[in-house]
């Protein structure tokens, strides 16, 4: 499953981002941007499922500095 989003504002507007895989191999979804609220999922399917439920996902690319939260 390929999950993509497009940056909608700022200097990287138009850049395509994908789910950010953390060093521990997990993806992060959250309602808020704070680390204490992170929910870690192990698969891209789990990531997509949580996004469909209304959570935001941390996504990044080589052109975008640091992962950002994106919503559906």
PDB file of N, CA, C and O in Angstrom:
ATOM      1  N   UNK A   1       0.841  -1.175   0.000  1.00  0.00           N
ATOM      2  CA  UNK A   1       0.000   0.000   0.000  1.00  0.00           C
ATOM      3  C   UNK A   1       0.887   1.240   0.000  1.00  0.00           C
ATOM      4  O   UNK A   1       1.794   1.357   0.824  1.00  0.00           O
ATOM      5  N   UNK A   2       0.633   2.142  -0.900  1.00  0.00           N
ATOM      6  CA  UNK A   2       1.420   3.363  -1.000  1.00  0.00           C
ATOM      7  C   UNK A   2       0.599   4.518  -0.432  1.00  0.00           C
ATOM      8  O   UNK A   2      -0.506   4.795  -0.898  1.00  0.00           O
ATOM      9  N   UNK A   3       1.153   5.187   0.581  1.00  0.00           N
ATOM     10  CA  UNK A   3       0.487   6.303   1.232  1.00  0.00           C
ATOM     11  C   UNK A   3       1.279   7.568   0.914  1.00  0.00           C
ATOM     12  O   UNK A   3       2.473   7.649   1.200  1.00  0.00           O
ATOM     13  N   UNK A   4       0.607   8.552   0.321  1.00  0.00           N
ATOM     14  CA  UNK A   4       1.254   9.801  -0.067  1.00  0.00           C
ATOM     15  C   UNK A   4       0.414  10.986   0.392  1.00  0.00           C
ATOM     16  O   UNK A   4      -0.807  10.887   0.520  1.00  0.00           O
ATOM     17  N   UNK A   5       1.084  12.103   0.635  1.00  0.00           N
ATOM     18  CA  UNK A   5       0.408  13.377   0.913  1.00  0.00           C
ATOM     19  C   UNK A   5       1.225  14.476   0.264  1.00  0.00           C
ATOM     20  O   UNK A   5       2.395  14.285  -0.066  1.00  0.00           O
ATOM     21  N   UNK A   6       0.599  15.627   0.085  1.00  0.00           N
ATOM     22  CA  UNK A   6       1.280  16.761  -0.518  1.00  0.00           C
ATOM     23  C   UNK A   6       1.298  17.913   0.484  1.00  0.00           C
ATOM     24  O   UNK A   6       0.271  18.231   1.084  1.00  0.00           O
ATOM     25  N   UNK A   7       2.458  18.535   0.665  1.00  0.00           N
ATOM     26  CA  UNK A   7       2.581  19.691   1.541  1.00  0.00           C
ATOM     27  C   UNK A   7       1.756  20.822   0.932  1.00  0.00           C
ATOM     28  O   UNK A   7       1.912  21.139  -0.247  1.00  0.00           O
ATOM     29  N   UNK A   8       0.877  21.431   1.732  1.00  0.00           N
ATOM     30  CA  UNK A   8      -0.047  22.422   1.189  1.00  0.00           C
ATOM     31  C   UNK A   8       0.355  23.872   1.449  1.00  0.00           C
ATOM     32  O   UNK A   8      -0.246  24.787   0.887  1.00  0.00           O
ATOM     33  N   UNK A   9       1.362  24.092   2.291  1.00  0.00           N
ATOM     34  CA  UNK A   9       1.788  25.465   2.544  1.00  0.00           C
ATOM     35  C   UNK A   9       3.232  25.507   3.016  1.00  0.00           C
ATOM     36  O   UNK A   9       3.817  24.486   3.379  1.00  0.00           O
ATOM     37  N   UNK A  10       3.784  26.690   3.002  1.00  0.00           N
ATOM     38  CA  UNK A  10       5.166  26.866   3.431  1.00  0.00           C
ATOM     39  C   UNK A  10       6.144  26.705   2.291  1.00  0.00           C
ATOM     40  O   UNK A  10       5.744  26.516   1.142  1.00  0.00           O
ATOM     41  N   UNK A  11       7.446  26.780   2.610  1.00  0.00           N
ATOM     42  CA  UNK A  11       8.487  26.735   1.575  1.00  0.00           C
ATOM     43  C   UNK A  11       8.522  25.428   0.777  1.00  0.00           C
ATOM     44  O   UNK A  11       8.967  25.419  -0.370  1.00  0.00           O
ATOM     45  N   UNK A  12       8.059  24.335   1.369  1.00  0.00           N
ATOM     46  CA  UNK A  12       8.069  23.047   0.674  1.00  0.00           C
ATOM     47  C   UNK A  12       6.720  22.725   0.027  1.00  0.00           C
ATOM     48  O   UNK A  12       6.445  21.566  -0.284  1.00  0.00           O
ATOM     49  N   UNK A  13       5.884  23.735  -0.175  1.00  0.00           N
ATOM     50  CA  UNK A  13       4.559  23.527  -0.770  1.00  0.00           C
ATOM     51  C   UNK A  13       4.686  22.721  -2.064  1.00  0.00           C
ATOM     52  O   UNK A  13       5.515  23.015  -2.926  1.00  0.00           O
ATOM     53  N   UNK A  14       3.842  21.703  -2.169  1.00  0.00           N
ATOM     54  CA  UNK A  14       3.851  20.847  -3.356  1.00  0.00           C
ATOM     55  C   UNK A  14       4.702  19.599  -3.226  1.00  0.00           C
ATOM     56  O   UNK A  14       4.575  18.683  -4.039  1.00  0.00           O
ATOM     57  N   UNK A  15       5.574  19.540  -2.216  1.00  0.00           N
ATOM     58  CA  UNK A  15       6.413  18.350  -2.008  1.00  0.00           C
ATOM     59  C   UNK A  15       5.547  17.155  -1.614  1.00  0.00           C
ATOM     60  O   UNK A  15       4.582  17.297  -0.864  1.00  0.00           O
ATOM     61  N   UNK A  16       5.898  15.992  -2.122  1.00  0.00           N
ATOM     62  CA  UNK A  16       5.213  14.745  -1.781  1.00  0.00           C
ATOM     63  C   UNK A  16       5.924  14.125  -0.579  1.00  0.00           C
ATOM     64  O   UNK A  16       7.152  14.035  -0.555  1.00  0.00           O
ATOM     65  N   UNK A  17       5.143  13.699   0.417  1.00  0.00           N
ATOM     66  CA  UNK A  17       5.689  13.058   1.608  1.00  0.00           C
ATOM     67  C   UNK A  17       5.062  11.675   1.782  1.00  0.00           C
ATOM     68  O   UNK A  17       3.969  11.400   1.287  1.00  0.00           O
ATOM     69  N   UNK A  18       5.777  10.822   2.492  1.00  0.00           N
ATOM     70  CA  UNK A  18       5.324   9.465   2.793  1.00  0.00           C
ATOM     71  C   UNK A  18       5.431   9.243   4.299  1.00  0.00           C
ATOM     72  O   UNK A  18       6.087  10.028   4.983  1.00  0.00           O
ATOM     73  N   UNK A  19       4.803   8.193   4.832  1.00  0.00           N
ATOM     74  CA  UNK A  19       4.894   7.940   6.269  1.00  0.00           C
ATOM     75  C   UNK A  19       6.352   7.872   6.728  1.00  0.00           C
ATOM     76  O   UNK A  19       7.189   7.229   6.095  1.00  0.00           O
ATOM     77  N   UNK A  20       6.630   8.543   7.833  1.00  0.00           N
ATOM     78  CA  UNK A  20       7.983   8.586   8.384  1.00  0.00           C
ATOM     79  C   UNK A  20       8.226   7.353   9.253  1.00  0.00           C
ATOM     80  O   UNK A  20       7.507   7.108  10.222  1.00  0.00           O
ATOM     81  N   UNK A  21       9.244   6.590   8.891  1.00  0.00           N
ATOM     82  CA  UNK A  21       9.603   5.413   9.691  1.00  0.00           C
ATOM     83  C   UNK A  21      10.669   5.841  10.694  1.00  0.00           C
ATOM     84  O   UNK A  21      11.725   6.349  10.318  1.00  0.00           O
ATOM     85  N   UNK A  22      10.378   5.629  11.968  1.00  0.00           N
ATOM     86  CA  UNK A  22      11.304   5.998  13.030  1.00  0.00           C
ATOM     87  C   UNK A  22      12.411   4.951  13.168  1.00  0.00           C
ATOM     88  O   UNK A  22      12.324   3.865  12.595  1.00  0.00           O
ATOM     89  N   UNK A  23      13.439   5.285  13.926  1.00  0.00           N
ATOM     90  CA  UNK A  23      14.599   4.388  14.082  1.00  0.00           C
ATOM     91  C   UNK A  23      14.207   3.009  14.595  1.00  0.00           C
ATOM     92  O   UNK A  23      14.869   2.020  14.279  1.00  0.00           O
ATOM     93  N   UNK A  24      13.134   2.932  15.386  1.00  0.00           N
ATOM     94  CA  UNK A  24      12.702   1.638  15.912  1.00  0.00           C
ATOM     95  C   UNK A  24      11.843   0.853  14.913  1.00  0.00           C
ATOM     96  O   UNK A  24      11.348  -0.228  15.230  1.00  0.00           O
ATOM     97  N   UNK A  25      11.669   1.409  13.698  1.00  0.00           N
ATOM     98  CA  UNK A  25      10.922   0.719  12.651  1.00  0.00           C
ATOM     99  C   UNK A  25       9.430   0.953  12.670  1.00  0.00           C
ATOM    100  O   UNK A  25       8.700   0.362  11.874  1.00  0.00           O
ATOM    101  N   UNK A  26       8.958   1.813  13.574  1.00  0.00           N
ATOM    102  CA  UNK A  26       7.524   2.064  13.665  1.00  0.00           C
ATOM    103  C   UNK A  26       7.145   3.374  12.982  1.00  0.00           C
ATOM    104  O   UNK A  26       7.985   4.231  12.709  1.00  0.00           O
ATOM    105  N   UNK A  27       5.850   3.492  12.719  1.00  0.00           N
ATOM    106  CA  UNK A  27       5.256   4.719  12.212  1.00  0.00           C
ATOM    107  C   UNK A  27       4.489   5.348  13.375  1.00  0.00           C
ATOM    108  O   UNK A  27       4.096   4.647  14.307  1.00  0.00           O
ATOM    109  N   UNK A  28       4.274   6.664  13.326  1.00  0.00           N
ATOM    110  CA  UNK A  28       3.589   7.347  14.423  1.00  0.00           C
ATOM    111  C   UNK A  28       2.316   8.017  13.924  1.00  0.00           C
ATOM    112  O   UNK A  28       2.311   8.697  12.898  1.00  0.00           O
ATOM    113  N   UNK A  29       1.231   7.807  14.678  1.00  0.00           N
ATOM    114  CA  UNK A  29      -0.018   8.536  14.485  1.00  0.00           C
ATOM    115  C   UNK A  29      -0.358   9.194  15.816  1.00  0.00           C
ATOM    116  O   UNK A  29       0.078   8.737  16.873  1.00  0.00           O
ATOM    117  N   UNK A  30      -1.134  10.266  15.759  1.00  0.00           N
ATOM    118  CA  UNK A  30      -1.439  11.007  16.973  1.00  0.00           C
ATOM    119  C   UNK A  30      -2.589  11.964  16.729  1.00  0.00           C
ATOM    120  O   UNK A  30      -2.848  12.353  15.591  1.00  0.00           O
ATOM    121  N   UNK A  31      -3.275  12.342  17.788  1.00  0.00           N
ATOM    122  CA  UNK A  31      -4.272  13.402  17.693  1.00  0.00           C
ATOM    123  C   UNK A  31      -3.614  14.770  17.787  1.00  0.00           C
ATOM    124  O   UNK A  31      -4.102  15.744  17.214  1.00  0.00           O
ATOM    125  N   UNK A  32      -2.500  14.838  18.518  1.00  0.00           N
ATOM    126  CA  UNK A  32      -1.783  16.089  18.736  1.00  0.00           C
ATOM    127  C   UNK A  32      -0.328  15.910  18.337  1.00  0.00           C
ATOM    128  O   UNK A  32       0.102  14.801  18.020  1.00  0.00           O
ATOM    129  N   UNK A  33       0.426  16.995  18.351  1.00  0.00           N
ATOM    130  CA  UNK A  33       1.815  16.949  17.904  1.00  0.00           C
ATOM    131  C   UNK A  33       2.799  16.547  18.995  1.00  0.00           C
ATOM    132  O   UNK A  33       3.992  16.413  18.724  1.00  0.00           O
ATOM    133  N   UNK A  34       2.328  16.356  20.207  1.00  0.00           N
ATOM    134  CA  UNK A  34       3.225  16.085  21.324  1.00  0.00           C
ATOM    135  C   UNK A  34       3.607  14.613  21.410  1.00  0.00           C
ATOM    136  O   UNK A  34       2.772  13.729  21.219  1.00  0.00           O
ATOM    137  N   UNK A  35       4.869  14.367  21.698  1.00  0.00           N
ATOM    138  CA  UNK A  35       5.381  12.998  21.740  1.00  0.00           C
ATOM    139  C   UNK A  35       4.631  12.134  22.756  1.00  0.00           C
ATOM    140  O   UNK A  35       4.468  10.932  22.543  1.00  0.00           O
ATOM    141  N   UNK A  36       4.183  12.726  23.840  1.00  0.00           N
ATOM    142  CA  UNK A  36       3.464  11.939  24.859  1.00  0.00           C
ATOM    143  C   UNK A  36       2.154  11.362  24.311  1.00  0.00           C
ATOM    144  O   UNK A  36       1.606  10.418  24.881  1.00  0.00           O
ATOM    145  N   UNK A  37       1.653  11.927  23.209  1.00  0.00           N
ATOM    146  CA  UNK A  37       0.398  11.465  22.608  1.00  0.00           C
ATOM    147  C   UNK A  37       0.597  10.502  21.444  1.00  0.00           C
ATOM    148  O   UNK A  37      -0.380  10.055  20.843  1.00  0.00           O
ATOM    149  N   UNK A  38       1.839  10.176  21.119  1.00  0.00           N
ATOM    150  CA  UNK A  38       2.130   9.318  19.969  1.00  0.00           C
ATOM    151  C   UNK A  38       1.584   7.911  20.180  1.00  0.00           C
ATOM    152  O   UNK A  38       1.631   7.360  21.280  1.00  0.00           O
ATOM    153  N   UNK A  39       1.072   7.359  19.107  1.00  0.00           N
ATOM    154  CA  UNK A  39       0.688   5.947  19.057  1.00  0.00           C
ATOM    155  C   UNK A  39       1.559   5.332  17.969  1.00  0.00           C
ATOM    156  O   UNK A  39       1.519   5.772  16.819  1.00  0.00           O
ATOM    157  N   UNK A  40       2.334   4.335  18.317  1.00  0.00           N
ATOM    158  CA  UNK A  40       3.246   3.713  17.358  1.00  0.00           C
ATOM    159  C   UNK A  40       2.572   2.500  16.727  1.00  0.00           C
ATOM    160  O   UNK A  40       1.979   1.672  17.419  1.00  0.00           O
ATOM    161  N   UNK A  41       2.671   2.408  15.403  1.00  0.00           N
ATOM    162  CA  UNK A  41       2.139   1.265  14.663  1.00  0.00           C
ATOM    163  C   UNK A  41       3.278   0.654  13.853  1.00  0.00           C
ATOM    164  O   UNK A  41       4.210   1.354  13.456  1.00  0.00           O
ATOM    165  N   UNK A  42       3.200  -0.632  13.613  1.00  0.00           N
ATOM    166  CA  UNK A  42       4.325  -1.337  12.993  1.00  0.00           C
ATOM    167  C   UNK A  42       4.205  -1.519  11.487  1.00  0.00           C
ATOM    168  O   UNK A  42       5.193  -1.842  10.828  1.00  0.00           O
ATOM    169  N   UNK A  43       3.014  -1.318  10.928  1.00  0.00           N
ATOM    170  CA  UNK A  43       2.840  -1.546   9.490  1.00  0.00           C
ATOM    171  C   UNK A  43       2.223  -0.327   8.815  1.00  0.00           C
ATOM    172  O   UNK A  43       1.564   0.490   9.459  1.00  0.00           O
ATOM    173  N   UNK A  44       2.446  -0.219   7.514  1.00  0.00           N
ATOM    174  CA  UNK A  44       1.827   0.882   6.771  1.00  0.00           C
ATOM    175  C   UNK A  44       0.310   0.698   6.710  1.00  0.00           C
ATOM    176  O   UNK A  44      -0.423   1.684   6.645  1.00  0.00           O
ATOM    177  N   UNK A  45      -0.170  -0.545   6.732  1.00  0.00           N
ATOM    178  CA  UNK A  45      -1.602  -0.800   6.745  1.00  0.00           C
ATOM    179  C   UNK A  45      -2.219  -0.299   8.048  1.00  0.00           C
ATOM    180  O   UNK A  45      -3.301   0.288   8.044  1.00  0.00           O
ATOM    181  N   UNK A  46      -1.520  -0.535   9.169  1.00  0.00           N
ATOM    182  CA  UNK A  46      -1.976  -0.029  10.465  1.00  0.00           C
ATOM    183  C   UNK A  46      -1.979   1.486  10.490  1.00  0.00           C
ATOM    184  O   UNK A  46      -2.887   2.102  11.049  1.00  0.00           O
ATOM    185  N   UNK A  47      -0.965   2.089   9.886  1.00  0.00           N
ATOM    186  CA  UNK A  47      -0.864   3.541   9.778  1.00  0.00           C
ATOM    187  C   UNK A  47      -2.075   4.081   9.019  1.00  0.00           C
ATOM    188  O   UNK A  47      -2.736   5.008   9.487  1.00  0.00           O
ATOM    189  N   UNK A  48      -2.367   3.511   7.861  1.00  0.00           N
ATOM    190  CA  UNK A  48      -3.494   3.953   7.037  1.00  0.00           C
ATOM    191  C   UNK A  48      -4.817   3.774   7.780  1.00  0.00           C
ATOM    192  O   UNK A  48      -5.696   4.632   7.702  1.00  0.00           O
ATOM    193  N   UNK A  49      -4.956   2.677   8.489  1.00  0.00           N
ATOM    194  CA  UNK A  49      -6.181   2.405   9.239  1.00  0.00           C
ATOM    195  C   UNK A  49      -6.425   3.478  10.300  1.00  0.00           C
ATOM    196  O   UNK A  49      -7.552   3.942  10.470  1.00  0.00           O
ATOM    197  N   UNK A  50      -5.375   3.867  11.006  1.00  0.00           N
ATOM    198  CA  UNK A  50      -5.506   4.887  12.047  1.00  0.00           C
ATOM    199  C   UNK A  50      -5.812   6.256  11.442  1.00  0.00           C
ATOM    200  O   UNK A  50      -6.559   7.036  12.033  1.00  0.00           O
ATOM    201  N   UNK A  51      -5.251   6.554  10.287  1.00  0.00           N
ATOM    202  CA  UNK A  51      -5.535   7.819   9.609  1.00  0.00           C
ATOM    203  C   UNK A  51      -7.017   7.876   9.225  1.00  0.00           C
ATOM    204  O   UNK A  51      -7.660   8.917   9.365  1.00  0.00           O
ATOM    205  N   UNK A  52      -7.550   6.755   8.741  1.00  0.00           N
ATOM    206  CA  UNK A  52      -8.971   6.703   8.377  1.00  0.00           C
ATOM    207  C   UNK A  52      -9.875   6.917   9.589  1.00  0.00           C
ATOM    208  O   UNK A  52     -11.010   7.372   9.447  1.00  0.00           O
ATOM    209  N   UNK A  53      -9.376   6.591  10.773  1.00  0.00           N
ATOM    210  CA  UNK A  53     -10.149   6.788  12.011  1.00  0.00           C
ATOM    211  C   UNK A  53     -10.095   8.239  12.484  1.00  0.00           C
ATOM    212  O   UNK A  53     -10.790   8.599  13.434  1.00  0.00           O
ATOM    213  N   UNK A  54      -9.286   9.076  11.841  1.00  0.00           N
ATOM    214  CA  UNK A  54      -9.240  10.483  12.210  1.00  0.00           C
ATOM    215  C   UNK A  54      -7.956  10.952  12.863  1.00  0.00           C
ATOM    216  O   UNK A  54      -7.817  12.133  13.184  1.00  0.00           O
ATOM    217  N   UNK A  55      -7.013  10.039  13.063  1.00  0.00           N
ATOM    218  CA  UNK A  55      -5.732  10.455  13.637  1.00  0.00           C
ATOM    219  C   UNK A  55      -4.862  11.093  12.561  1.00  0.00           C
ATOM    220  O   UNK A  55      -5.125  10.937  11.368  1.00  0.00           O
ATOM    221  N   UNK A  56      -3.836  11.804  12.981  1.00  0.00           N
ATOM    222  CA  UNK A  56      -2.875  12.403  12.059  1.00  0.00           C
ATOM    223  C   UNK A  56      -1.642  11.520  12.026  1.00  0.00           C
ATOM    224  O   UNK A  56      -1.334  10.835  13.000  1.00  0.00           O
ATOM    225  N   UNK A  57      -0.938  11.537  10.905  1.00  0.00           N
ATOM    226  CA  UNK A  57       0.252  10.708  10.759  1.00  0.00           C
ATOM    227  C   UNK A  57       1.497  11.537  10.525  1.00  0.00           C
ATOM    228  O   UNK A  57       1.449  12.548   9.825  1.00  0.00           O
ATOM    229  N   UNK A  58       2.611  11.120  11.105  1.00  0.00           N
ATOM    230  CA  UNK A  58       3.882  11.805  10.882  1.00  0.00           C
ATOM    231  C   UNK A  58       4.441  11.346   9.545  1.00  0.00           C
ATOM    232  O   UNK A  58       4.625  10.154   9.299  1.00  0.00           O
ATOM    233  N   UNK A  59       4.707  12.336   8.680  1.00  0.00           N
ATOM    234  CA  UNK A  59       5.175  12.033   7.330  1.00  0.00           C
ATOM    235  C   UNK A  59       6.359  12.926   7.002  1.00  0.00           C
ATOM    236  O   UNK A  59       6.511  14.013   7.559  1.00  0.00           O
ATOM    237  N   UNK A  60       7.209  12.439   6.073  1.00  0.00           N
ATOM    238  CA  UNK A  60       8.410  13.197   5.718  1.00  0.00           C
ATOM    239  C   UNK A  60       8.870  12.829   4.314  1.00  0.00           C
ATOM    240  O   UNK A  60       8.332  11.925   3.676  1.00  0.00           O
ATOM    241  N   UNK A  61       9.888  13.563   3.851  1.00  0.00           N
ATOM    242  CA  UNK A  61      10.573  13.246   2.600  1.00  0.00           C
ATOM    243  C   UNK A  61      11.983  13.805   2.717  1.00  0.00           C
ATOM    244  O   UNK A  61      12.313  14.470   3.699  1.00  0.00           O
ATOM    245  N   UNK A  62      12.810  13.536   1.722  1.00  0.00           N
ATOM    246  CA  UNK A  62      14.174  14.063   1.748  1.00  0.00           C
ATOM    247  C   UNK A  62      14.180  15.579   1.640  1.00  0.00           C
ATOM    248  O   UNK A  62      15.085  16.233   2.159  1.00  0.00           O
ATOM    249  N   UNK A  63      13.177  16.148   0.971  1.00  0.00           N
ATOM    250  CA  UNK A  63      13.128  17.595   0.753  1.00  0.00           C
ATOM    251  C   UNK A  63      12.509  18.348   1.931  1.00  0.00           C
ATOM    252  O   UNK A  63      12.737  19.548   2.087  1.00  0.00           O
ATOM    253  N   UNK A  64      11.730  17.651   2.760  1.00  0.00           N
ATOM    254  CA  UNK A  64      11.032  18.294   3.872  1.00  0.00           C
ATOM    255  C   UNK A  64      11.822  18.045   5.147  1.00  0.00           C
ATOM    256  O   UNK A  64      12.069  16.897   5.516  1.00  0.00           O
ATOM    257  N   UNK A  65      12.217  19.117   5.819  1.00  0.00           N
ATOM    258  CA  UNK A  65      13.007  18.986   7.049  1.00  0.00           C
ATOM    259  C   UNK A  65      12.133  18.465   8.186  1.00  0.00           C
ATOM    260  O   UNK A  65      11.137  19.088   8.554  1.00  0.00           O
ATOM    261  N   UNK A  66      12.508  17.345   8.722  1.00  0.00           N
ATOM    262  CA  UNK A  66      11.804  16.772   9.868  1.00  0.00           C
ATOM    263  C   UNK A  66      10.393  16.317   9.539  1.00  0.00           C
ATOM    264  O   UNK A  66       9.717  16.934   8.715  1.00  0.00           O
ATOM    265  N   UNK A  67       9.942  15.243  10.178  1.00  0.00           N
ATOM    266  CA  UNK A  67       8.592  14.746   9.941  1.00  0.00           C
ATOM    267  C   UNK A  67       7.546  15.726  10.472  1.00  0.00           C
ATOM    268  O   UNK A  67       7.761  16.398  11.481  1.00  0.00           O
ATOM    269  N   UNK A  68       6.417  15.794   9.779  1.00  0.00           N
ATOM    270  CA  UNK A  68       5.308  16.666  10.162  1.00  0.00           C
ATOM    271  C   UNK A  68       4.038  15.822  10.289  1.00  0.00           C
ATOM    272  O   UNK A  68       3.939  14.731   9.729  1.00  0.00           O
ATOM    273  N   UNK A  69       3.076  16.353  11.035  1.00  0.00           N
ATOM    274  CA  UNK A  69       1.785  15.677  11.154  1.00  0.00           C
ATOM    275  C   UNK A  69       0.897  16.071   9.980  1.00  0.00           C
ATOM    276  O   UNK A  69       0.749  17.252   9.667  1.00  0.00           O
ATOM    277  N   UNK A  70       0.313  15.073   9.342  1.00  0.00           N
ATOM    278  CA  UNK A  70      -0.616  15.288   8.243  1.00  0.00           C
ATOM    279  C   UNK A  70      -1.923  14.607   8.585  1.00  0.00           C
ATOM    280  O   UNK A  70      -1.935  13.543   9.204  1.00  0.00           O
ATOM    281  N   UNK A  71      -3.039  15.227   8.178  1.00  0.00           N
ATOM    282  CA  UNK A  71      -4.342  14.621   8.386  1.00  0.00           C
ATOM    283  C   UNK A  71      -4.987  14.327   7.043  1.00  0.00           C
ATOM    284  O   UNK A  71      -4.541  14.807   6.001  1.00  0.00           O
ATOM    285  N   UNK A  72      -6.023  13.546   7.087  1.00  0.00           N
ATOM    286  CA  UNK A  72      -6.729  13.124   5.871  1.00  0.00           C
ATOM    287  C   UNK A  72      -7.477  14.254   5.254  1.00  0.00           C
ATOM    288  O   UNK A  72      -8.127  14.075   4.224  1.00  0.00           O
TER     289      UNK A  72
END
